[in-house]
């Protein structure tokens, strides 16, 4: 398929692969299928501390994900938890780990360095929701 743009030359800075007005530039929602909507809503709200924006009874719960909505979709017949990982960026990874742990969240391991640069290291720790989806917390920590 070819596009013709008035005044556009292939030698322009965008090059021949430039397609105007077609862009995916912002993720609005992540939809996560869950077997038991009530149990999962309770986990994300009560243990993880996420704020419920609204719900559609027995179908969906919408959470404020800091610019992206996390949407739980009741789907008792089919979930694939090993195909999903949601990573939460936090300011204080050790503090969040302690808070979530005190709320009953069971982690696979304590926060550990997973990558870094000359100044900082990215620490991460993961846990699972009631359906087995992998959730992680990550945060940059300055090297001492």
Helices and strands as residue ranges (DSSP letters): E 29-34, H 37-42, I 43-47, E 52-56, E 60-64, E 69-74, G 81-83, E 85-89, H 93-102, E 112-116, E 120-128, E 134-142
